Each structure stands twice: as structure tokens, then as C-alpha cells.
Amino acid sequence: QVQLVESGGGLVQPGGSLRLSCAASGSPFKIYTMGWFRQAPGKQREFVATITSSGANTNYANPVKGRFTISRDNANNTLYLQMNSLKPEDTAVYYCQYFAGNPPRNYWGQGTQVTVSS
């Protein structure tokens, strides 16, 4: 089992920055990929960014390319999402996701609210 806890959300003005964290815990597990998703009110959950366990490969959704950066600290089992130049349309609940375990499956955190508003 893998437990994920997000933190770092909050209210920020347009153009501002936030850094989300996702702390993982549980029995020893193999991680394949890690990612961030978001869900705005009335919309489906959507992909934001993903990173391989080694950190060698990252992928971003077009709306966040050049503004968001995904990274991980494997020694501390923590995933990050640095969000810069935030826009009102980035407002959503942000969830971290791990594809991990044996057999591998998706694990989700409880979400953290990000609100971009003046």
C-alpha cells in the first residue's frame, strides 16, 4: 500500500507562484511513474505533468508547458510541482498520482486546492 499526502496549495494572485508537495509513505514499493492531475469545478480530472522514477523523462500538458516544473526527491519519497506565472484557469484541486507497487496500480492523494484570483 502507498499513502500520498499533498500540501502547498492556497490562494495566489495571477502571475504568482506556488510549490506543491506530495509525500509518499507505506510498505517498500517500486515506483514506475509519478504525476500531477487537477480537477476544476464542473470538469473532469485532467493530466498536468508526469515524471519517471529516475527523473530522466518528464511530460507536461500543453496549458502548463513552460510554467510548471515537476520534480522528485526519491531519497525523501517526495514529489513536487513548481507552478509559476499562475493564471485563473489554473484554479483546481491538484492531485498527485503514483503508478507503483507489485502488481503496479495507481495511487492517489486526497488533493490540495489551488485558487488563482485577484
LUMLO-88580 format. One line per 5 residues: their letters; for each residue z, y, x of N, C-alpha, C. Coordinates in pm, 1 decimal. Atoms other than C-alpha are relative to their C-alpha. Layout:
residues N
A = Z,Y,X,Z,Y,X,Z,Y,X | ...
end
This chain:
residues 118
QVQLV = 0.0,-119.6,83.6,0.0,0.0,0.0,0.0,124.7,87.2 | 7.8,-128.0,-69.1,-78.5,353.5,110.8,45.0,108.8,-96.7 | -42.7,-114.3,80.3,101.6,659.5,-21.8,-52.3,127.2,65.5 | 57.2,-125.4,-48.0,-63.2,1001.5,10.1,68.1,116.4,-70.4 | -64.8,-118.1,57.6,109.7,1335.9,-39.7,-67.6,124.2,54.9
ESGGG = 65.7,-123.9,-40.4,-83.8,1662.3,-34.6,97.1,116.3,-2.4 | -76.5,-124.1,0.6,59.2,2004.5,42.6,-89.9,112.1,50.5 | 73.5,-113.7,-53.5,-57.7,2353.5,128.1,-77.5,81.2,-100.9 | 70.9,-76.4,101.4,-209.5,2466.4,-197.8,74.7,126.8,-36.4 | -64.3,-123.1,42.9,-136.0,2800.2,-358.3,-100.4,99.2,-53.7
LVQPG = 82.2,-109.7,48.5,-272.3,3132.6,-475.8,-45.2,84.2,118.2 | 54.9,-78.4,-110.1,-501.7,3322.6,-241.2,-107.6,91.4,-55.4 | 103.7,-93.6,42.5,-729.9,3622.2,-276.9,-136.9,-44.5,50.8 | 134.0,32.0,-50.4,-1106.8,3585.9,-244.1,-16.9,47.8,143.6 | 16.9,-28.8,-141.1,-1203.1,3578.5,120.9,112.6,-51.3,86.9
GSLRL = -114.8,48.6,-74.1,-869.0,3432.5,220.3,-16.3,-143.2,46.7 | 2.1,134.7,-56.7,-780.2,3103.6,384.4,123.1,-78.7,-43.2 | -109.9,92.9,21.9,-563.9,2800.8,314.8,-26.0,-124.4,82.9 | 11.8,127.4,-69.2,-493.3,2481.2,502.9,75.6,-105.5,-79.3 | -60.8,111.1,72.5,-430.8,2166.9,303.3,34.6,-112.7,96.7
SCAAS = -40.4,116.9,-78.0,-247.0,1869.3,448.6,17.5,-118.7,-92.5 | -19.4,124.1,74.5,-231.4,1508.0,335.8,71.3,-97.7,92.9 | -79.2,91.4,-81.1,44.4,1291.4,479.2,-7.7,-139.8,-57.7 | 12.3,139.3,42.6,-8.1,916.2,463.8,118.0,-81.2,49.4 | -107.7,89.2,-39.2,262.0,652.3,470.6,-19.7,-134.1,-68.0
GSPFK = 9.8,132.2,59.0,308.4,286.0,388.9,-5.4,-106.9,106.5 | 10.1,111.9,-93.4,264.2,-52.8,545.4,-115.1,23.9,97.6 | 111.9,-19.3,-93.9,43.7,-68.8,855.2,-132.8,-32.6,-67.9 | 126.1,16.4,69.7,-311.2,-27.8,732.3,-114.6,50.0,86.1 | 120.4,-45.2,-69.3,-661.8,9.7,863.0,-68.5,103.5,-88.2
IYTMG = 67.6,-107.0,70.7,-832.2,332.3,761.8,-147.3,-1.9,37.0 | 143.2,-3.4,-24.4,-1206.4,343.7,723.4,-51.1,144.1,-5.9 | 37.1,-140.8,13.7,-1272.1,693.2,592.3,108.3,74.4,-76.2 | -93.0,-87.9,69.6,-1069.0,986.3,464.6,-78.3,116.3,-56.3 | 76.7,-108.0,58.9,-1178.2,1263.6,238.8,81.3,89.1,-90.9
WFRQA = -56.2,-94.2,97.6,-1105.6,1553.0,7.7,-95.8,11.6,-118.0 | 73.1,-20.6,124.0,-1216.5,1587.8,-352.0,71.0,110.8,-76.6 | -63.5,-102.8,82.0,-1149.9,1856.4,-609.3,-45.9,-12.8,-144.5 | 31.5,3.5,142.1,-1141.7,1889.7,-984.6,40.4,131.7,-63.0 | -24.7,-126.5,69.6,-1175.7,2221.0,-1166.7,21.6,-28.6,-147.9
PGKQR = -25.1,20.9,143.2,-1063.7,2262.4,-1529.1,-130.4,-24.9,-75.9 | 115.7,31.8,81.7,-1310.5,2101.0,-1766.0,-115.5,-63.2,75.3 | 108.5,58.4,-79.6,-1514.6,1949.2,-1483.8,43.1,-133.8,57.6 | -29.1,127.5,-63.1,-1542.3,1611.6,-1319.5,45.7,21.1,144.9 | -40.4,-5.7,-140.1,-1382.9,1540.0,-984.2,-125.1,-5.5,87.1
EFVAT = 117.5,-4.6,-86.4,-1629.2,1623.1,-706.5,38.2,-12.5,147.1 | -16.1,18.2,-143.3,-1668.4,1541.6,-340.9,3.0,135.4,71.0 | -7.9,-121.0,-82.0,-1570.0,1810.0,-88.6,-38.0,-30.9,144.3 | 24.8,30.2,-140.6,-1563.2,1653.0,257.3,55.0,-137.2,31.3 | -48.8,128.0,-45.1,-1514.7,1324.1,436.1,-7.6,-7.7,151.2
ITSSG = -3.9,18.6,-144.6,-1436.0,1210.8,789.8,29.4,-146.4,28.3 | -29.7,137.2,-40.1,-1438.4,874.1,962.2,133.2,-4.4,74.3 | -130.8,15.6,-63.4,-1117.7,736.2,1109.1,-2.5,50.3,144.0 | 10.8,-44.4,-139.3,-1241.3,808.7,1460.9,-19.6,149.9,10.6 | 30.5,-143.0,-3.0,-1330.8,1163.9,1365.2,-139.4,31.5,48.8
ANTNY = 132.1,-21.7,-59.8,-1679.0,1113.0,1502.0,-100.5,54.8,-100.5 | 96.4,-40.7,102.3,-1854.0,1178.3,1173.4,69.0,71.0,-114.4 | -48.3,-74.4,115.8,-1794.7,1436.6,904.7,-117.2,29.9,-92.7 | 102.1,-32.1,98.2,-1980.7,1522.9,589.0,60.2,97.7,-100.1 | -49.7,-104.3,88.5,-1949.4,1821.9,357.4,-92.9,18.1,-119.9
ANPVK = 79.6,-39.9,115.2,-2063.6,1916.0,11.0,-64.9,134.4,30.3 | 72.5,-123.4,-30.5,-2320.2,2195.5,17.5,79.7,127.0,-30.5 | -70.8,-126.0,30.7,-2096.9,2455.1,-155.5,106.7,41.0,102.2 | -108.4,-32.3,-93.1,-1834.4,2433.5,121.8,-43.8,-1.2,145.5 | 48.1,4.8,-138.7,-2050.4,2389.4,432.1,11.7,136.4,66.5
GRFTI = -15.5,-124.2,-74.5,-1971.3,2647.7,695.6,128.3,74.9,-30.5 | -125.1,-66.6,36.7,-1646.7,2747.8,522.6,120.7,-92.4,13.6 | -110.0,97.5,-5.8,-1433.8,2430.0,514.5,-17.8,-90.1,121.1 | 1.8,93.7,-111.2,-1340.5,2203.6,802.6,101.8,-110.0,-25.0 | -88.2,115.3,15.4,-1196.5,1853.8,766.9,35.8,-52.1,138.2
SRDNA = -44.5,56.0,-127.2,-989.9,1707.7,1048.4,113.9,-97.1,-27.1 | -108.9,96.1,18.5,-731.6,1436.5,1105.3,80.5,-12.2,127.4 | -90.2,28.3,-110.6,-435.1,1358.2,1326.3,48.2,-142.1,-21.2 | -33.1,140.9,23.3,-420.0,981.2,1344.8,140.0,-34.9,49.6 | -133.0,31.0,-53.7,-102.3,981.8,1552.6,108.6,29.7,-102.6
NNTLY = -97.6,-39.1,101.6,79.6,1152.7,1265.8,-44.5,-37.3,-140.8 | 50.0,44.5,130.5,-123.0,993.9,984.1,-16.9,116.8,-97.3 | 18.2,-119.4,83.3,-222.1,1335.6,850.9,-145.0,43.7,-0.2 | 134.5,-50.6,20.8,-548.3,1464.4,711.3,11.0,147.2,-36.4 | -3.2,-143.4,25.9,-628.9,1835.3,694.8,-131.5,47.7,-61.5
LQMNS = 119.2,-70.0,46.5,-870.6,2065.2,517.1,25.1,149.1,20.7 | -7.6,-142.8,-23.4,-905.8,2415.4,658.2,-105.4,67.2,-86.4 | 89.6,-65.9,93.6,-1056.3,2639.9,392.8,-1.6,149.1,29.5 | 17.3,-142.1,-30.0,-1189.4,2981.9,491.6,-97.9,63.3,-98.1 | 91.8,-74.4,87.5,-1379.2,3252.4,302.6,2.4,-55.2,-141.8
LKPED = -14.5,62.1,130.8,-1244.3,3116.3,-22.7,-58.8,87.7,-110.0 | 64.3,-65.3,113.7,-1423.0,3201.7,-346.1,69.8,-43.2,-128.9 | -61.9,41.0,127.3,-1302.7,3198.5,-707.4,-48.0,-137.5,-47.1 | 51.1,130.0,42.4,-1525.7,2896.3,-767.7,58.5,-116.6,78.3 | -71.7,106.3,-71.0,-1316.9,2701.2,-515.9,130.1,-38.3,-71.3
TAVYY = -121.2,29.3,75.0,-1030.7,2706.8,-765.3,-7.5,-139.2,-61.7 | -1.4,139.0,46.7,-937.0,2346.6,-844.0,127.7,-67.4,48.1 | -100.9,88.3,-58.3,-685.4,2071.9,-789.7,-70.4,-81.7,108.1 | 59.1,69.6,-113.3,-758.0,1921.9,-449.5,76.4,-129.5,25.9 | -56.6,132.8,-21.4,-701.7,1551.3,-387.9,-47.1,-56.2,133.6
CQYFA = 43.9,73.7,-117.9,-702.3,1359.2,-63.4,-21.1,-146.5,-39.2 | 39.6,137.8,30.2,-850.6,1012.1,-60.1,-14.6,-76.0,130.8 | 16.8,90.4,-112.3,-825.2,725.9,187.4,-70.9,-125.5,-49.5 | 59.0,132.0,22.1,-1050.5,423.1,191.0,58.6,-86.9,109.4 | -81.4,66.2,-101.0,-815.5,183.8,362.5,54.3,-131.1,-53.1
GNPPR = -70.6,121.1,39.0,-628.8,-143.9,360.5,-81.6,-125.1,18.2 | 64.1,130.2,-10.0,-712.4,-511.8,352.2,35.6,-82.2,-123.1 | 136.9,-52.0,1.5,-906.2,-558.0,135.4,-2.5,150.2,-21.2 | 5.0,-145.1,12.1,-1013.3,-194.8,154.0,-21.7,45.8,-143.0 | 13.0,-59.6,132.1,-981.6,22.1,-154.6,30.4,147.9,12.9
NYWGQ = -29.2,-142.7,0.7,-948.5,388.6,-248.9,144.8,25.5,-38.6 | -133.1,-49.5,31.7,-607.7,552.4,-245.1,-11.1,150.9,-21.2 | 5.6,-142.1,35.0,-544.9,897.9,-395.3,139.1,61.8,5.2 | -123.0,-76.1,10.4,-280.8,1162.6,-360.2,16.1,56.4,-139.9 | -30.0,-52.8,132.8,-125.2,1345.4,-653.3,-70.5,132.3,-27.5
GTQVT = 73.0,-125.6,15.6,-323.3,1664.4,-593.1,84.4,121.9,30.5 | -64.7,-127.7,-24.4,-242.1,2019.7,-492.8,-91.0,110.9,-54.4 | 77.0,-104.0,67.1,-350.6,2329.1,-685.7,-38.6,110.4,98.1 | 50.1,-114.8,-75.3,-566.7,2590.4,-514.6,-59.4,97.6,-100.7 | 49.1,-103.8,90.1,-625.4,2914.7,-703.5,-45.8,118.2,83.1
VSS = 57.0,-113.5,-72.2,-853.5,3184.0,-567.7,-25.8,110.9,-102.2 | 7.9,-105.7,99.4,-808.9,3506.4,-758.4,57.7,128.7,56.5 | -52.8,-129.8,-40.4,-754.3,3876.4,-706.5,100.0,51.7,-102.9
end
